[in-house]
């Protein structure tokens, strides 16, 4: 939070950011779509001979997607159990 003078008296008032919409606080649908996209890319890369150059990139993308999902689930678990260093706002 920052304080910025907002009137002519020079008094500082706390600026409060508005809450994010619920759609932006619900990451599982986004995670599922991106992971599904990487899975489709891997399947295409290994079933179509013309797309063999996609193989390393698509496998790396799928692996990074798995790592990112694991970190998200770990943070969400920590937030639910009340860990001090966990992110806030995760469902």
N, C-alpha and C positions, 0 to 999 in steps of 0.2 A: 504494500500500500504506500502510496506517496501522498505527500501533503503539498498542496499548491494554493497560493492565494487566489481566491475567486471573487473577491469584492474589493471595493476601493479603500477599505479600511486597512488592508494589509493582513487581515486575520487569516490564519491557515485553516483550511477545511479538508477533512479526509475525503479522498476520492475513492469510491467503492466501485469496483468493476461489477457489471451485471452478471448474473448466473448464466452459465452455458445452457443451451436447450438440451432436453433429454436425449435427442437423437445423437448429439455429439458426445454424450456421456456414456453411450452404449457401444463399446468397441467390438463385441463379439461378431456382429454381422459383417463389419468391415474386415475383420481378421479372417472370417470364413470365406468371404468372396475372394480375397487376395490369395489365400492358401489354395483355394479351388482353381484359381487362374494359373498358379505355378504348377499344380498337379496336372492340369490339362496340357500345359506346355511340355512337361516331362513326358507324358504319354505320347504326344505328337512327335517329340524329338526322337523317341525310341521306336516309333512305329512307321514313320515316314523317312525313307532314305534321303530325300532332299533336305530334310531338316536336321541332319546329323550334326551340323555345326552348332545347333542350339543346345546340344546335350550338356556340356559343362555349365553353361549359363543357367539353364533351367534347373539342373540338379542343385547348383549353388543357391538359386532363388528359393527352391523348395526347402533346402536346409536352413537358410536364413529365416524363412517363414516359420519353421518349426522352433528355432531358437527364440524368435520374437514372441511367438505364442507361449512358449515356456516361461519367458520372463514376465509376460503379462499375467499368466496364471499364478506365478509365484508372488508377484506384487499384490494381486487381488487377494490371495490367501493371507498374506501378511496384513493387509488392510483390514480384512474381516476379523482377524484375531487381535487386532489393536496394536500391532508393532509400531514402535515410535518412528522408525525410519521409513515406513511404508508410504506410498502415495495416498493421497486422499481423493475421495470422489469416485473410486472404482466400485463397480457393482458386482 
